[in-house]
């Protein structure tokens, strides 16, 4: 008798939990707006250089992967950007392909990538 009561009680708890989760009141499916980050000076400096030197290929419609005009994409590609601009010009994988970055441009981009944040 105790096994049967325990089984019934457990089954009842599982059903109640399932119904509670399944029947939660919906807000009509309105998505929560994303939290936006206010760009900081290091990011803005880097983004200006990237817009000038990279977006012609990395624009979503260019020949390079990714849309570097998009802040979220830049943030997601920090490590790759850092690696590619740190290579010797002309080396395989160096970016920008067929172009150059001055030392101050590299320093500005690396100063931002070191923080890993758009808000810096």
Secondary structure, 3 states (H helix, E strand, C coil): CHHHHHHHHHHHHHHHHHHHHHCCCCCCCCCCCCCCCCCCHHHHHHHHHHHHHCCCCCECCCCCCCECCCHHHHHHCHHHHHHHHHCCCCCCCCCCCCCCCCHHHHHHHHHHHHHCCCCC
